[in-house]
Amino acid sequence: MKMNKYTLLAAAVSTALFSGASFAETDVALDAVSGSESTPKVEKVNGTDVITDGWEIHGYASMNYRMVDGETVDTEFGKPDYKTAGTHGKSTNQVEFVLKKHTEHANGVWSNFNVRSEYGNGNSYAYSSPGSQKANTTAQFEIKETFVEIGGLSYLGEDTSIWGGQRYLNRAAGLLSGEFWKQSSGVGAGIQSKLAGHTAGFAIVTADTDGDINNGPGADGRQTLTSYDLYYYGVDAGIGSLDFDFKYMQQANVEEDNGFGAAVTLNSSYYGLDGWTQTAISYGKGTAQNRGVNFGSWAGGDDKAESLFLTSYGVLNISENWQMGSEVTYFMALDELFTAKDLKRYIVAARPSYKVNDNLRLEATGSYAHEEGAEGYWGRTGDDLTSDIINVELAAAFTVNADYFGRPQIKPYVSYISADDEASAKQLGIKDGKSETVIGIHTEIWF
């Protein structure tokens, strides 16, 4: 599951579209006869009266113009599989809008209505404007989230809220890989509150499989997936805060229908230096084999599926002009992972960034990645069994704010990808030889 990138790692700028408030007024009148002040007359206020009501809009856009030997290509050169860390994601024109309607009532109850729309995620074609860009049966514009959250109910407590609908719950993604390793994506409901001063919640999230959605159910019916989530966030660990996630998953109409996953995340400084990091370890078994806490329509697995996942990423503030992002991720099968026995992947990546002035940033990205598995995994043999990949990229970001996360930006880049052999290069989408050079211009905005 790829990252689009609005991420948990950057602050968004919100814009209030509409806002308004009506407040109860108190009228005080002078008695015309006695000249004394009369008893104040207070308008009756109903607890359900709206005192605040308004809309916010947030969003993300990523437009990647990239060419390889004079043509567009439908590959990300292994980036979703922790093989490269460059800017060469394949979405040519990805746009997201997030609308939120926030309402507050006189009795303290509040509600949020959230809608997230998305266009073009994963599309690699450079479209013109002839009219309909694809066949009408192939979706390009979709509603990815639509849910309502209600809080401040007197019988649940002011720190408690409940939600229902379709959403991405508790997402986290690697900084340079861009891969979401934690989320529950689907339709469901949940409750969140405070326990000993920390955020605690429970949710049930359901998703139908990609196979059912694209091909229809089999003879036994839909293989619907369900995740039962427990989480407890913000526990003081001295050097930072700890987040705990646990998920029990089930799948309908399959022989081996369950699994469980757990993760612990440390939110801290950049290993004792100025900056920040997220460091996590997770375990997944059965249906939860995909990093343990990464649930959605892609989930599933039998009793042989078992994995361990470790990741650490963040940004170091070196000086007034220098910053560096980094990521180290290790993903391995404890038995089988995605039906591949002894599958192992890891990547080490860094992106130093130099602020030339307030509106220009220079970047260099370097990564080394490795993949291997037992003889015959996914039909591979010989040179296919082990891959070592190097990715080096140079870029200049023209931006309104040259901070590491300054957006919007227009970023020309040159990215070089090299594998240890042609068989490994072919797995990345490289047609000829062991290496490829990608020239592109990546345009991005968060708001």
Secondary structure, DSSP 8 states (H G I E B T S, - for coil): ----S--TTS----EEEEEE-----EE--B-TTT-SB---EE----TT-EEEEEEEEEEEEEEEEEEBTTB--S--TTGGGTS--SS----SSEEEEEEEEEEEETTS-EEEEEEEEEE-TT-------SS--S-TTS--EEEEEEEEEEE--TTT-TT-EEEEEEEEEEEEE-TTT--EEEEEEEEEEEEEEEETTEEEEEEEEEE--HHHHHH--BTTB---EEEEEEEEEEEE-SSEEEEEEEEEEEETTSSS-EEEEEEEEEEEEETTEEEEEEEEEEEEEETTTTTTTEESTT----TTBEEEEEEEEEEEE-SSSEEEEEEEEEEEESSEETTEET-EEEEEEEEEEEEEETTEEEEEEEEEEEEE-STTGGG--GGGGEEEEEEEEEEEEEESS-STT--SEEEEEEEEEEESSHHHHHHTT--SSSEEEEEEEEEEEE-
